[in-house]
Amino acid sequence: MSVGQVTENVDGLRWFKSSYSGSGGGDCVEVAAGLDAVYVRDSKVAGGGPVLRVSRAEWDAFITLAVG
């Protein structure tokens, strides 16, 4: 798996917050799909924290394993 911290501008992406994220804080994640990659960030630090990038194939494999 090739996960890398993003250094390019990702402001144009449309971010989706996890349905498990509540309004009380805690562990929250946001995901955005680009043309060739999927981007993941901590929703509590939106716009200011690190963003991870994985390929679409790797994201599909992750979701397949996570959903079971």
MMTF fields as JSON, N, C-alpha, C and O atoms, coordinates in Angstrom:
{
  "mmtfVersion": "1.0.0",
  "mmtfProducer": "UNKNOWN",
  "numBonds": 271,
  "numAtoms": 272,
  "numGroups": 68,
  "numChains": 1,
  "numModels": 1,
  "chainsPerModel": [1],
  "groupsPerChain": [68],
  "chainIdList": ["A"],
  "bondAtomList": [4, 2, 8, 6, 12, 10, 16, 14, 20, 18, 24, 22, 28, 26, 32, 30, 36, 34, 40, 38, 44, 42, 48, 46, 52, 50, 56, 54, 60, 58, 64, 62, 68, 66, 72, 70, 76, 74, 80, 78, 84, 82, 88, 86, 92, 90, 96, 94, 100, 98, 104, 102, 108, 106, 112, 110, 116, 114, 120, 118, 124, 122, 128, 126, 132, 130, 136, 134, 140, 138, 144, 142, 148, 146, 152, 150, 156, 154, 160, 158, 164, 162, 168, 166, 172, 170, 176, 174, 180, 178, 184, 182, 188, 186, 192, 190, 196, 194, 200, 198, 204, 202, 208, 206, 212, 210, 216, 214, 220, 218, 224, 222, 228, 226, 232, 230, 236, 234, 240, 238, 244, 242, 248, 246, 252, 250, 256, 254, 260, 258, 264, 262, 268, 266],
  "bondOrderList": [1, 1, 1, 1, 1, 1, 1, 1, 1, 1, 1, 1, 1, 1, 1, 1, 1, 1, 1, 1, 1, 1, 1, 1, 1, 1, 1, 1, 1, 1, 1, 1, 1, 1, 1, 1, 1, 1, 1, 1, 1, 1, 1, 1, 1, 1, 1, 1, 1, 1, 1, 1, 1, 1, 1, 1, 1, 1, 1, 1, 1, 1, 1, 1, 1, 1, 1],
  "groupList": [{"groupName": "MET", "atomNameList": ["N", "CA", "C", "O"], "elementList": ["N", "C", "C", "O"], "formalChargeList": [0, 0, 0, 0], "bondAtomList": [1, 0, 2, 1, 3, 2], "bondOrderList": [1, 1, 2], "singleLetterCode": "M", "chemCompType": "L-PEPTIDE LINKING"}, {"groupName": "SER", "atomNameList": ["N", "CA", "C", "O"], "elementList": ["N", "C", "C", "O"], "formalChargeList": [0, 0, 0, 0], "bondAtomList": [1, 0, 2, 1, 3, 2], "bondOrderList": [1, 1, 2], "singleLetterCode": "S", "chemCompType": "L-PEPTIDE LINKING"}, {"groupName": "VAL", "atomNameList": ["N", "CA", "C", "O"], "elementList": ["N", "C", "C", "O"], "formalChargeList": [0, 0, 0, 0], "bondAtomList": [1, 0, 2, 1, 3, 2], "bondOrderList": [1, 1, 2], "singleLetterCode": "V", "chemCompType": "L-PEPTIDE LINKING"}, {"groupName": "GLY", "atomNameList": ["N", "CA", "C", "O"], "elementList": ["N", "C", "C", "O"], "formalChargeList": [0, 0, 0, 0], "bondAtomList": [1, 0, 2, 1, 3, 2], "bondOrderList": [1, 1, 2], "singleLetterCode": "G", "chemCompType": "PEPTIDE LINKING"}, {"groupName": "GLN", "atomNameList": ["N", "CA", "C", "O"], "elementList": ["N", "C", "C", "O"], "formalChargeList": [0, 0, 0, 0], "bondAtomList": [1, 0, 2, 1, 3, 2], "bondOrderList": [1, 1, 2], "singleLetterCode": "Q", "chemCompType": "L-PEPTIDE LINKING"}, {"groupName": "THR", "atomNameList": ["N", "CA", "C", "O"], "elementList": ["N", "C", "C", "O"], "formalChargeList": [0, 0, 0, 0], "bondAtomList": [1, 0, 2, 1, 3, 2], "bondOrderList": [1, 1, 2], "singleLetterCode": "T", "chemCompType": "L-PEPTIDE LINKING"}, {"groupName": "GLU", "atomNameList": ["N", "CA", "C", "O"], "elementList": ["N", "C", "C", "O"], "formalChargeList": [0, 0, 0, 0], "bondAtomList": [1, 0, 2, 1, 3, 2], "bondOrderList": [1, 1, 2], "singleLetterCode": "E", "chemCompType": "L-PEPTIDE LINKING"}, {"groupName": "ASN", "atomNameList": ["N", "CA", "C", "O"], "elementList": ["N", "C", "C", "O"], "formalChargeList": [0, 0, 0, 0], "bondAtomList": [1, 0, 2, 1, 3, 2], "bondOrderList": [1, 1, 2], "singleLetterCode": "N", "chemCompType": "L-PEPTIDE LINKING"}, {"groupName": "ASP", "atomNameList": ["N", "CA", "C", "O"], "elementList": ["N", "C", "C", "O"], "formalChargeList": [0, 0, 0, 0], "bondAtomList": [1, 0, 2, 1, 3, 2], "bondOrderList": [1, 1, 2], "singleLetterCode": "D", "chemCompType": "L-PEPTIDE LINKING"}, {"groupName": "LEU", "atomNameList": ["N", "CA", "C", "O"], "elementList": ["N", "C", "C", "O"], "formalChargeList": [0, 0, 0, 0], "bondAtomList": [1, 0, 2, 1, 3, 2], "bondOrderList": [1, 1, 2], "singleLetterCode": "L", "chemCompType": "L-PEPTIDE LINKING"}, {"groupName": "ARG", "atomNameList": ["N", "CA", "C", "O"], "elementList": ["N", "C", "C", "O"], "formalChargeList": [0, 0, 0, 0], "bondAtomList": [1, 0, 2, 1, 3, 2], "bondOrderList": [1, 1, 2], "singleLetterCode": "R", "chemCompType": "L-PEPTIDE LINKING"}, {"groupName": "TRP", "atomNameList": ["N", "CA", "C", "O"], "elementList": ["N", "C", "C", "O"], "formalChargeList": [0, 0, 0, 0], "bondAtomList": [1, 0, 2, 1, 3, 2], "bondOrderList": [1, 1, 2], "singleLetterCode": "W", "chemCompType": "L-PEPTIDE LINKING"}, {"groupName": "PHE", "atomNameList": ["N", "CA", "C", "O"], "elementList": ["N", "C", "C", "O"], "formalChargeList": [0, 0, 0, 0], "bondAtomList": [1, 0, 2, 1, 3, 2], "bondOrderList": [1, 1, 2], "singleLetterCode": "F", "chemCompType": "L-PEPTIDE LINKING"}, {"groupName": "LYS", "atomNameList": ["N", "CA", "C", "O"], "elementList": ["N", "C", "C", "O"], "formalChargeList": [0, 0, 0, 0], "bondAtomList": [1, 0, 2, 1, 3, 2], "bondOrderList": [1, 1, 2], "singleLetterCode": "K", "chemCompType": "L-PEPTIDE LINKING"}, {"groupName": "TYR", "atomNameList": ["N", "CA", "C", "O"], "elementList": ["N", "C", "C", "O"], "formalChargeList": [0, 0, 0, 0], "bondAtomList": [1, 0, 2, 1, 3, 2], "bondOrderList": [1, 1, 2], "singleLetterCode": "Y", "chemCompType": "L-PEPTIDE LINKING"}, {"groupName": "CYS", "atomNameList": ["N", "CA", "C", "O"], "elementList": ["N", "C", "C", "O"], "formalChargeList": [0, 0, 0, 0], "bondAtomList": [1, 0, 2, 1, 3, 2], "bondOrderList": [1, 1, 2], "singleLetterCode": "C", "chemCompType": "L-PEPTIDE LINKING"}, {"groupName": "ALA", "atomNameList": ["N", "CA", "C", "O"], "elementList": ["N", "C", "C", "O"], "formalChargeList": [0, 0, 0, 0], "bondAtomList": [1, 0, 2, 1, 3, 2], "bondOrderList": [1, 1, 2], "singleLetterCode": "A", "chemCompType": "L-PEPTIDE LINKING"}, {"groupName": "PRO", "atomNameList": ["N", "CA", "C", "O"], "elementList": ["N", "C", "C", "O"], "formalChargeList": [0, 0, 0, 0], "bondAtomList": [1, 0, 2, 1, 3, 2], "bondOrderList": [1, 1, 2], "singleLetterCode": "P", "chemCompType": "L-PEPTIDE LINKING"}, {"groupName": "ILE", "atomNameList": ["N", "CA", "C", "O"], "elementList": ["N", "C", "C", "O"], "formalChargeList": [0, 0, 0, 0], "bondAtomList": [1, 0, 2, 1, 3, 2], "bondOrderList": [1, 1, 2], "singleLetterCode": "I", "chemCompType": "L-PEPTIDE LINKING"}],
  "groupTypeList": [0, 1, 2, 3, 4, 2, 5, 6, 7, 2, 8, 3, 9, 10, 11, 12, 13, 1, 1, 14, 1, 3, 1, 3, 3, 3, 8, 15, 2, 6, 2, 16, 16, 3, 9, 8, 16, 2, 14, 2, 10, 8, 1, 13, 2, 16, 3, 3, 3, 17, 2, 9, 10, 2, 1, 10, 16, 6, 11, 8, 16, 12, 18, 5, 9, 16, 2, 3],
  "groupIdList": [1, 2, 3, 4, 5, 6, 7, 8, 9, 10, 11, 12, 13, 14, 15, 16, 17, 18, 19, 20, 21, 22, 23, 24, 25, 26, 27, 28, 29, 30, 31, 32, 33, 34, 35, 36, 37, 38, 39, 40, 41, 42, 43, 44, 45, 46, 47, 48, 49, 50, 51, 52, 53, 54, 55, 56, 57, 58, 59, 60, 61, 62, 63, 64, 65, 66, 67, 68],
  "secStructList": [7, 7, 7, 3, 3, 7, 7, 1, 7, 7, 6, 6, 1, 7, 7, 3, 3, 7, 6, 6, 7, 5, 6, 6, 5, 1, 1, 7, 3, 3, 3, 3, 3, 7, 1, 1, 3, 3, 3, 3, 3, 3, 4, 4, 4, 6, 6, 6, 1, 7, 3, 3, 3, 3, 3, 2, 2, 2, 2, 2, 2, 2, 2, 2, 2, 2, 2, 7],
  "xCoordList": [0.851, 0.0, 0.891, 1.896, 0.522, 1.303, 0.458, -0.353, 0.66, -0.045, 0.954, 2.088, 0.532, 1.42, 0.687, -0.505, 1.436, 0.839, 0.826, 1.826, -0.305, -0.503, 0.211, 0.166, 0.869, 1.498, 0.834, 1.03, 0.039, -0.636, -1.913, -2.375, -2.471, -3.688, -4.89, -5.118, -5.657, -6.842, -8.117, -9.135, -8.061, -9.218, -10.401, -11.542, -10.169, -11.247, -11.997, -12.962, -11.57, -12.228, -13.505, -13.625, -14.454, -15.694, -15.549, -15.475, -15.508, -15.268, -16.579, -17.568, -16.568, -17.722, -17.316, -16.311, -18.106, -17.835, -18.44, -19.51, -17.759, -18.254, -19.618, -19.871, -20.495, -21.821, -21.723, -22.683, -20.577, -20.362, -19.845, -19.72, -19.545, -19.062, -20.242, -21.206, -20.152, -21.217, -20.857, -19.784, -21.734, -21.479, -20.672, -20.287, -20.402, -19.686, -18.189, -17.53, -17.618, -16.176, -15.815, -16.578, -14.664, -14.218, -13.458, -12.986, -13.344, -12.613, -13.489, -14.471, -13.144, -13.939, -13.022, -11.851, -13.586, -12.808, -13.64, -14.859, -12.944, -13.566, -12.825, -11.62, -13.56, -13.001, -13.427, -14.552, -12.526, -12.839, -12.271, -11.153, -13.029, -12.579, -12.088, -12.804, -10.865, -10.314, -10.355, -10.901, -9.79, -9.806, -9.022, -9.487, -7.846, -6.98, -6.718, -6.017, -7.27, -6.946, -8.099, -9.029, -8.014, -8.959, -8.152, -7.043, -8.717, -8.04, -8.765, -9.994, -8.007, -8.566, -7.953, -6.753, -8.796, -8.296, -9.13, -10.223, -8.613, -9.3, -10.28, -9.87, -11.559, -12.569, -12.481, -13.005, -11.828, -11.7, -10.641, -10.573, -9.807, -8.745, -8.899, -7.907, -10.136, -10.405, -9.691, -9.776, -8.998, -8.297, -6.93, -6.135, -6.627, -5.343, -4.489, -3.316, -5.044, -4.292, -3.754, -3.973, -3.046, -2.505, -3.603, -4.655, -3.338, -4.246, -3.47, -2.35, -4.071, -3.448, -4.082, -5.275, -3.265, -3.736, -3.467, -2.361, -4.491, -4.332, -4.948, -5.837, -4.477, -5.052, -6.479, -6.868, -7.247, -8.637, -8.685, -9.561, -7.768, -7.733, -7.439, -8.047, -6.514, -6.192, -7.362, -7.627, -8.06, -9.24, -10.329, -10.949, -10.565, -11.553, -11.205, -12.083, -9.926, -9.493, -9.719, -10.155, -9.436, -9.657, -11.129, -11.477, -12.007, -13.446, -13.956, -14.772, -13.491, -13.905, -13.553, -14.368, -12.365, -11.949, -12.683, -13.021, -12.93, -13.591, -15.048, -15.561, -15.723, -17.131, -17.305, -18.307, -16.332, -16.328, -17.094, -17.169],
  "yCoordList": [-1.174, 0.0, 1.23, 1.28, 2.206, 3.443, 4.606, 5.175, 4.941, 6.064, 7.203, 7.004, 8.382, 9.522, 10.742, 10.926, 11.584, 12.833, 13.794, 13.951, 14.427, 15.3, 16.628, 17.221, 17.074, 18.394, 19.352, 20.564, 18.805, 19.688, 20.254, 19.788, 21.256, 21.919, 20.996, 20.508, 20.757, 19.894, 20.673, 20.076, 21.998, 22.832, 22.596, 22.812, 22.161, 21.964, 20.65, 20.397, 19.817, 18.526, 18.694, 19.612, 17.796, 17.786, 16.729, 15.535, 17.178, 16.302, 15.791, 16.521, 14.522, 13.879, 13.401, 12.708, 13.775, 13.378, 12.001, 11.678, 11.206, 9.876, 9.964, 10.863, 9.024, 8.993, 8.647, 8.842, 8.138, 7.809, 9.014, 8.939, 10.114, 11.315, 12.055, 12.401, 12.285, 13.006, 14.459, 14.899, 15.198, 16.618, 16.842, 17.976, 15.788, 15.928, 15.757, 15.632, 15.745, 15.577, 14.114, 13.31, 13.762, 12.379, 12.1, 13.016, 10.825, 10.41, 10.548, 9.821, 11.474, 11.737, 11.726, 12.097, 11.292, 11.23, 11.794, 11.632, 12.462, 12.956, 12.347, 12.105, 12.103, 11.481, 12.286, 12.783, 12.414, 13.063, 12.207, 11.704, 12.037, 11.243, 12.165, 13.063, 11.932, 12.64, 11.733, 10.632, 12.174, 11.378, 10.075, 9.018, 10.147, 8.979, 8.526, 7.537, 9.231, 8.917, 9.27, 9.982, 8.758, 9.089, 9.773, 9.349, 10.825, 11.633, 11.497, 11.457, 11.429, 11.221, 12.253, 12.52, 12.836, 13.794, 13.717, 13.15, 14.283, 14.38, 15.545, 16.679, 15.278, 16.329, 17.412, 18.51, 17.116, 18.129, 19.164, 20.214, 18.882, 19.793, 20.158, 20.362, 20.238, 20.509, 21.768, 22.816, 21.658, 22.793, 23.049, 23.773, 22.477, 22.779, 21.585, 21.742, 20.404, 19.216, 18.468, 18.864, 17.38, 16.582, 15.855, 15.525, 15.616, 14.878, 13.694, 13.85, 12.504, 11.308, 10.985, 11.206, 10.455, 10.095, 8.612, 8.127, 7.894, 6.491, 6.324, 7.083, 5.336, 5.109, 4.609, 4.114, 4.739, 4.27, 2.75, 2.254, 2.015, 0.559, 0.183, -0.741, 0.893, 0.615, 0.971, 0.27, 2.056, 2.431, 1.369, 0.989, 0.892, -0.165, -1.416, -2.029, -1.793, -2.956, -2.716, -3.625, -1.521, -1.182, -1.292, -1.91, -0.702, -0.746, -2.18, -2.562, -2.973, -4.378, -5.113, -5.88, -4.893, -5.544, -4.974, -5.716, -3.688, -3.054, -3.455, -3.641, -3.593, -3.944, -5.442, -5.879, -6.203, -7.632, -8.407, -9.63],
  "zCoordList": [0.0, 0.0, 0.0, 0.709, -0.789, -0.848, -0.333, -1.064, 0.915, 1.53, 1.646, 2.08, 1.26, 1.358, 1.874, 1.629, 2.604, 3.054, 1.876, 1.176, 1.668, 0.517, 0.723, 1.801, -0.336, -0.295, -1.283, -1.198, -2.232, -3.188, -2.575, -1.534, -3.23, -2.775, -2.978, -4.085, -1.913, -1.993, -1.654, -1.306, -1.756, -1.417, -2.347, -1.939, -3.577, -4.528, -4.366, -5.088, -3.435, -3.237, -2.425, -1.614, -2.655, -1.869, -0.783, -1.072, 0.465, 1.602, 2.182, 2.261, 2.586, 3.215, 4.596, 4.755, 5.593, 6.965, 7.224, 6.709, 8.013, 8.355, 9.021, 9.823, 8.685, 9.316, 10.795, 11.541, 11.225, 12.637, 13.429, 14.651, 12.752, 13.422, 14.045, 13.362, 15.311, 16.003, 16.203, 15.79, 16.825, 17.059, 18.321, 18.605, 19.092, 20.353, 20.26, 21.293, 19.055, 18.903, 18.821, 18.283, 19.347, 19.285, 18.008, 17.335, 17.685, 16.497, 15.263, 15.114, 14.38, 13.185, 11.969, 12.046, 10.846, 9.617, 8.466, 8.417, 7.54, 6.321, 5.139, 5.203, 4.06, 2.87, 1.652, 1.589, 0.687, -0.585, -1.706, -1.596, -2.779, -3.92, -5.021, -5.464, -5.453, -6.593, -7.812, -7.743, -8.919, -10.145, -9.993, -10.419, -9.392, -9.293, -7.868, -7.652, -6.896, -5.504, -4.579, -4.957, -3.362, -2.298, -1.201, -0.874, -0.641, 0.363, 1.7, 1.746, 2.768, 4.11, 5.048, 4.992, 5.919, 6.904, 8.178, 8.185, 9.233, 10.521, 10.427, 10.18, 10.621, 10.453, 11.517, 11.328, 12.625, 13.677, 13.332, 13.971, 12.322, 11.928, 10.451, 9.751, 9.985, 8.569, 8.104, 8.744, 6.998, 6.423, 7.009, 6.409, 8.165, 8.769, 9.102, 9.441, 9.015, 9.388, 8.189, 7.044, 8.462, 7.367, 6.598, 7.146, 5.339, 4.466, 3.911, 3.424, 3.985, 3.425, 2.085, 1.88, 1.167, -0.168, -0.399, -0.156, -0.871, -1.261, -2.646, -3.033, -3.382, -4.718, -4.571, -3.513, -5.631, -5.602, -5.402, -4.693, -6.009, -5.851, -4.403, -3.862, -3.78, -2.38, -1.469, -0.493, -1.785, -0.99, -1.124, -0.131, -2.337, -2.548, -1.739, -1.132, -1.732, -0.958, 0.528, 1.234, 1.015, 2.43, 2.778, 3.783, 1.964, 2.228, 2.199, 3.038, 1.254, 1.174, 2.463, 2.975, 2.987, 4.23, 5.439, 6.362, 5.447, 6.599, 6.701, 7.805, 5.574, 5.57, 5.819, 6.385, 5.394, 5.664, 4.711, 4.83]
}
